[in-house]
Structure formats: structure tokens, C-alpha cells
Amino acid sequence: MFDYQMHSRILVWMETAAEELRRSHQRDLKIEEKKNAADLVTEMDKATETFFVQKIREHYPEHQIIGEEGINDDPVTDVSGTVWVIDPIDGTLNFVKQKKNFGIMLAIFEDGLPKAGYIYDVMNHDLYYGIVGVGVFRNHQILEPFKIQAISEALIVGNIGMFATNRGNSLALLTQSLGARAYGAAALEIISVLKGEAAVYYSCGLQPWDFAAGWALCEALGFKATTPDNQTLNLLKRCPVVFGNPLVHAEALQLLKETKEIGEINENS
């Protein structure tokens, strides 16, 4: 039985966090680089994650937390029990440079399986949430996406650099589709698939906080979220991901597999 009191609290927390992010654009922010100039973290990434961690600790002290910024000081090594996964600002570079096209992502897992996912498209005031076994909602209205039948009749979404260099055999999807789009935030790219604006979201590697909410939302909508080898995603490590409705998801996996096998044959010939 899903805890609807917890769900109600999360909805309030998401609104509160989103409003603080919108207000933060009115002042100068402290910005730091992680690995390079395109990999940023701001005071709002840390403050937003701290807000969620404090709320979870207050109401659910026995639960485990995985967060991008590592605010929770208890590393998660076992996904048994209830695990929260938080990305306080997905698309931080967009948050800083564009002041739009970013989201908050949160997911709840039980013994490694998704139970609920939340993605807030902050600047558009669109809150998407899904409860496994119930469905997916956009601003409390049931989401009923157009079910794309084939990759050839639709767009796909993913990282521009991935397609440009054919990482993970991504050109197999690009050449079969009508074209690719990129938003610079997994949150928005996942939403585009859930709404039926794109057939497939493919990434060669996402951290758990980047894919957990999308995984839960896919599960709630009856979509598929796996690795390209059709393996279950792992909450404890970086994974390549393929998201889509069952029909195009199966097609995507087949395209990626066929291209990989052809490449291996050519290399060995």
C-alpha cells in the first residue's frame, strides 16, 4: 500500500523548493565548477538538496537517501527498505546560463523497485508525478500520452555529443528516427517521452539521481526503462539507459544490438 500522506508531503515540498529556485534568479548566485566549466554546482543545488534531506530525516528517519550533492552523510550501499533518490537541480548549466530548462527530480524505491517518481519542470510550473500501479499525472491531471508505434515516425531525445560521436551506437537510433532533440536536462528529455513528443530517450550513462525519477514514472505509465542490454537499472551505479513505451523500447534495443553486432563483425573481418 502506497503512503499517500508521504505523497502529499512530497507535493508540498516540491512546490516549496521550486518557488525558492524561481526566486533565486533575482540575485547573484555562488557558482562552482565540478569537473569542468560545463559541470557546475550552485548554492541552490546544495540548499535544495539540504531542504529535502532535512524533511525526509524529520518525517522518515529510518529511510535511506541518495542525492547528487551528497548532503546526506550516510552512503547507501544496500537498497533494501525505502530509498529516496534526489536530483535537486537537473540541468544546472541551463539553470545558470538560461534560467530555464531545468527540473527537480525525486523518486522513492522499495527494496530496489520503483514506487513513485516526481519531476518538476520548474519554470513552466509543471509537476509530473507517477505512482506505480496508479498512473502518471501532470499538475494532478492524468497523463495519457500518444503511443508512438515506431521510431521511424517520431523524434528521439539524447545528448548531442553522444549522437555526434556515435557513442553507444546512438546513430542507429538517429538514422532510424525523424531526428533528435536535446534539452540539456534528463528531466525534460524524460518528460518528452512520457508525453509522446519523442519515441525514445537514450543516454550512454546516467547517475542514479538522473534516471531514478524517470524510471519510476515509466513504470507507473507502463513504459520500459532498462539498460541497452535489457538489464534492470542499478540504483547504486551509473548506467546507460533506454526509456520508451514497450513497442519502441523493444525496437530501440534491437537497433542498438544489431548495429553493435555489425560493428564487431566489421572489426574482426
N, C-alpha and C positions, 0 to 999 in steps of 0.2 A: 504494500500500500504506500503510495507516494505521500509525502508530508506536505500538505497544501498550506499549512501555516508557514513552513520554511519557504515555500514558493512565494507566498505573499510578502514575506520579509525581503526576499531577493528582489522582487519587483520594485519595492521602495528603495532599496539600496542602489539598484541600477539607476533609477531616476535621480537620486541624490548625487551619485558620482558623475553622471552625465551633465548635470547642471553645473557642477564645480568645474568640469572641463571646459564647458562653454564660457563660463566667467573668466577662466584663466587666460583667454585670448585677449583680455583687456589690459593685461600687464606684461612686463618683461619676464621671461622665464629663465631659470638656470638650466642650461643645456650642456650635457657632457657627451663625449664620444665613447663608444664601447670598443669595437674592433677597428672602426674607421669612420670617416666623415659621413657615411651613409647609414651608419648603425648608431643611432642616438638614443639617449635616455634623458628625460627631463624630470624636474622636481615633481611634476604631476603624475608621471608613471609611478614614482615611488609613493607619493601621497595617496593615489587612488588604490594601489595595492594594499597599503597600510590600512586604509579605511575598511576594505573588505576583510582583511585578516583580523582586525580588531572586532568587527561584527560577528564573524564566524567564531572566534575564540570566546566571545561573550555568550553566545547562544548555544554553540555546539563544540565545547572544548575537547571532546573526545574524537572529533573528526580530524583527518589529515588534510594538509593544504600544499598544493604545488602552484607556485607563482613565478612569473618570468623574472621579477626583480629580486626574488629570494628574501623577501621581507620576513616570511615565516622562517624561524631559525631551527626547525626540526626537519631535516632532509627525509624525503619519502623514499623508502627502499622496498616497500611491500604495499600493494594496492588493495589489500584486504580491508573490509569495512567501508566507511564512507570517505571518499576523497573529493575535495574541491580543487578545480583547476582554474587559474585566473590569469588572464592577459589584461592588465589594466588599461593599456592603450595599444591596440593592434594597428600598426601603421603610424608609428611615432614620427617618421620622417614627413609624412603627409600632415600630421598634427602640427609640426613645427613650420614647414615650408608653405603648405596650402591652407592651413587652418580648417580643413575639412577632409573627407575621405578617410576616416579612421573610426575604430569601434572599440567597445568594451566587450570582452568575451569571458564567460564564466560557464563552468559545467560541473555537474555532480555525477559521480560514479559510485557504484556499489559493487565491491568485490571485483573491480576491474571492468565492469559493464556500465554503459551509459544509462543514466536515469533521466537527466534533464539538461538542456543546454539553453544558453541565453546569449544573444548577440545584439548589441545596441549600436545602431548607426547614429552616432551622437548628433551630428549637425543637421541631419534630416529628421530627428526626433522619431525614429522608427525603432521600436523594440520588438525583436523576434525572439520567441521562446518556444521550446518544444518539450513535451513530457512524453517519454516512451510509453506507448500503449494508449495515448490520448490523442496526440496530434501536434501540429505546429501552428503558431498564431503570430500575427503581425498586429501590434497595438490592440491585442485582445480579440481580433477578428481571425477566424480560421483561415489558414493559408491553403489554397487549392491551386497548385501550380499547373501550368500546361505541361503535360507529359510528352517530352520530346521522344520521338521514335527512333531517330538515328543521328549520329554525329554529323553526317553529311548535310543535314537540313538545319544546322544550328551553329552558333558560335561556341568557342571553348574559352576558358579563362586560366591564366597562369602567369608566371614570371616572364617578362620579355627576354631577359638574358638567357633563360633556360631554352626558349624556342630558338633564339639566335645562334646558340652553340649546340643545339640538339642534345642537350643533357637529358639523360634518361629516355632516349629515343622519342623525345617530345615531338619531333617533326612528323612522326607517324600520325599523331592526333591532328596537328596543324594542317597537314596536307589533305586530310580526310574531311575537315570541317569547312565552314564558310569563312573562318577567320578566327583570330584570337584577340582577346581583350585583357588588359591588366589594370588593376586599380591600386596596386602598391599596398594592399592590405588583405590578408587572407579572409578577414571578417566579411568584407564586401564581396569578395570573389565567391565565397561560400553562399552568401545570400543570393547572388545572381543565379546560382544553380538551383537553390531551393525555390526561387520564384519562376524558374523556367526561362530565364533570359539567356542562359547558356546551358549547354548539354553537360559539360564535364569540367570539374576543377582538378587540375593536376599539378603537383609540386614534387620535386625530387627530394625534398627534405624539409619537414616542419617539426618544430619542437612541440611537446605535448600541449603547451598553452596556446599554440597556434591552431591545433586541429581538434582539441577535445570538445569544444562547444559545437563545432561543425559536425563532428562525429555523432554527438547526441541528437542534434537537430535532424540529421539524415536518418538516424534510427527511428526517431519519432514520426518522420514523414514517410517511412517505408523506402527510403533511398539507401544506397550502399556507400560505405566508407571503409576502404581497405588499402593495403599496400598494392603496388602494381602486380605482385605475385599472389594476390588474393589472400594475403595473410591478415590476421587481426592486428590492428594498430596497438602499439605498446605505450602505455601512459608514462613509462619510465625512461623513454629514449626518443631521439629524433627518428622520424620515419618518413619515407616517401608516401604520398597519399594520392588516391583517386576517389573523387566524390561524384556521384551521379545517380539517376534513377536506375533500377535494376537492368533495364534494357541497354541503355547507353554505357553503363558501367561495364557490363559484360563485353560490349563491343570495344571499349577502350582497352580493357585488359588484353583482349585478343590482338588488337593492333600493336600494342606495345610488345607483346610476346613475339608476334610474327616478325616484326622489324628487328628485334634483338637476335632472333634465331638466324635471320638472313645475314645480319652483320657478322655473326660468329662464323657462318659458312664462308662468307667472303674473306674473312681474315685468315681462315685456315686453308683456303684454296690456292 
